[in-house]
Amino acid sequence: MKKIEQILESKNIRVTAMRLLIYKFLAEKEIAVALSDIENNFEKADRTTLYRTVKTFEEKAIVHQIDDGTGITKYALCEKGCNCKIENDLHLHFHCINCNETVCLTEHKIPQIKVPKGFVSENINLVVKGICHKCSGL
């Protein structure tokens, strides 16, 4: 937990027991999780606290938001050194249409996309849909 404390402190996030637990929960997942997944894991916790923690983590580039096309926003921990900027931290996401899991493919970067003059990019999201390695058995 000391390492998690250091990560939170480096992002100027006040360390609390709930923030430590949520970070640990996210770190143990290999998939992106919905807010409802976090709520289900921490049933006795206040929903507002959970939501605010995730939003704080997002604002401080601890997690990034993923729109995988399911209509449910999911969250995953950012890579070390990530600052979630369109200019340099974009990677693919993969959504399995069989098990409904979404994973970050951080080793596959999205190339820079220039939009026409007068347009301002605020978010770029590239999701590959198909069958994951667990479901395909390959």
C-alpha positions as CSV (number, residue, x, y, z in Angstrom):
1,M,0.0,0.0,0.0
2,K,3.0,2.3,0.5
3,K,3.6,2.4,-3.3
4,I,0.0,3.3,-3.9
5,E,0.2,6.1,-1.3
6,Q,3.3,7.4,-3.1
7,I,1.5,7.4,-6.5
8,L,-1.5,9.3,-5.1
9,E,0.7,11.8,-3.3
10,S,2.7,12.4,-6.5
11,K,-0.6,13.4,-8.2
12,N,-1.5,15.7,-5.3
13,I,-4.3,13.4,-4.2
14,R,-5.0,13.2,-0.4
15,V,-4.6,9.6,0.7
16,T,-7.6,8.0,2.3
17,A,-8.5,4.4,3.0
18,M,-11.1,4.3,0.3
19,R,-8.8,5.8,-2.3
20,L,-6.2,3.2,-1.5
21,L,-8.8,0.4,-1.7
22,I,-10.2,1.6,-5.0
23,Y,-6.7,2.0,-6.5
24,K,-5.8,-1.5,-5.4
25,F,-9.0,-2.9,-6.8
26,L,-8.3,-1.2,-10.2
27,A,-4.7,-2.3,-10.2
28,E,-5.7,-6.0,-9.7
29,K,-8.0,-5.9,-12.7
30,E,-6.7,-6.8,-16.2
31,I,-9.9,-5.3,-17.7
32,A,-11.6,-1.9,-17.6
33,V,-14.4,-1.7,-15.0
34,A,-17.6,0.2,-14.8
35,L,-18.6,2.3,-11.8
36,S,-21.2,-0.4,-11.0
37,D,-18.3,-3.0,-10.7
38,I,-16.6,-0.8,-8.2
39,E,-19.9,-0.2,-6.3
40,N,-20.6,-4.0,-6.2
41,N,-17.1,-4.6,-4.8
42,F,-17.5,-2.0,-2.1
43,E,-21.2,-2.6,-1.2
44,K,-21.0,-0.9,2.2
45,A,-19.3,2.2,0.8
46,D,-21.2,5.4,0.0
47,R,-21.8,5.6,-3.7
48,T,-21.0,9.3,-3.8
49,T,-17.6,8.6,-2.3
50,L,-16.9,6.0,-4.9
51,Y,-18.0,8.3,-7.7
52,R,-16.0,11.2,-6.4
53,T,-12.9,9.0,-6.0
54,V,-13.1,7.8,-9.6
55,K,-13.7,11.3,-10.9
56,T,-10.7,12.6,-8.8
57,F,-8.6,9.8,-10.3
58,E,-9.7,10.7,-13.8
59,E,-9.0,14.5,-13.2
60,K,-5.5,13.6,-11.9
61,A,-4.7,11.1,-14.7
62,I,-4.7,8.1,-12.5
63,V,-7.5,6.5,-14.6
64,H,-8.8,7.1,-18.0
65,Q,-12.4,6.7,-19.2
66,I,-13.3,4.3,-22.0
67,D,-16.3,4.4,-24.2
68,D,-16.4,0.9,-25.7
69,G,-19.7,1.3,-27.4
70,T,-21.8,-0.6,-24.8
71,G,-23.3,2.6,-23.4
72,I,-21.5,2.0,-20.0
73,T,-18.5,4.1,-19.3
74,K,-15.5,2.0,-18.1
75,Y,-12.3,3.0,-16.3
76,A,-8.8,1.7,-16.4
77,L,-5.6,2.7,-14.7
78,C,-3.3,4.9,-16.7
79,E,0.2,3.7,-17.6
80,K,3.1,5.2,-15.7
81,G,4.0,8.5,-17.1
82,C,0.6,9.0,-18.8
83,N,-1.1,12.3,-18.6
84,C,-4.1,11.4,-20.7
85,K,-3.5,14.1,-23.4
86,I,-4.7,13.7,-26.9
87,E,-1.3,14.7,-28.2
88,N,0.6,11.7,-26.8
89,D,-1.2,9.1,-24.7
90,L,-3.6,7.4,-27.0
91,H,-3.9,3.7,-27.3
92,L,-6.3,1.1,-28.6
93,H,-9.0,-0.6,-26.6
94,F,-10.4,-4.1,-27.4
95,H,-14.0,-5.0,-26.5
96,C,-14.9,-8.7,-26.6
97,I,-18.3,-9.2,-28.0
98,N,-18.5,-12.6,-26.3
99,C,-17.6,-12.0,-22.7
100,N,-18.2,-8.2,-22.8
101,E,-14.8,-7.3,-21.3
102,T,-12.8,-4.3,-22.5
103,V,-9.0,-4.2,-22.2
104,C,-6.4,-1.5,-22.9
105,L,-3.9,-2.4,-25.6
106,T,-1.4,0.1,-24.5
107,E,1.4,-1.2,-26.7
108,H,-0.7,-0.2,-29.7
109,K,-0.7,3.6,-30.0
110,I,-3.2,5.6,-32.1
111,P,-1.4,7.8,-34.6
112,Q,-1.9,11.6,-34.4
113,I,-5.0,12.7,-36.2
114,K,-5.1,16.2,-37.6
115,V,-8.5,17.7,-37.9
116,P,-9.4,20.5,-40.3
117,K,-8.8,24.1,-39.4
118,G,-11.4,25.4,-37.0
119,F,-12.1,22.0,-35.5
120,V,-10.9,21.2,-32.0
121,S,-10.3,17.7,-30.8
122,E,-11.3,16.9,-27.3
123,N,-11.4,13.1,-27.2
124,I,-10.2,10.3,-29.4
125,N,-11.3,6.8,-28.8
126,L,-10.5,3.7,-31.0
127,V,-12.1,0.5,-30.0
128,V,-11.5,-2.8,-31.8
129,K,-14.4,-5.3,-31.3
130,G,-14.1,-9.0,-31.7
131,I,-13.3,-12.1,-29.7
132,C,-10.6,-11.9,-27.0
133,H,-7.9,-14.5,-26.4
134,K,-9.7,-16.1,-23.5
135,C,-12.9,-16.6,-25.5
136,S,-11.2,-17.7,-28.7
137,G,-9.1,-20.2,-26.9
138,L,-6.1,-19.2,-29.0
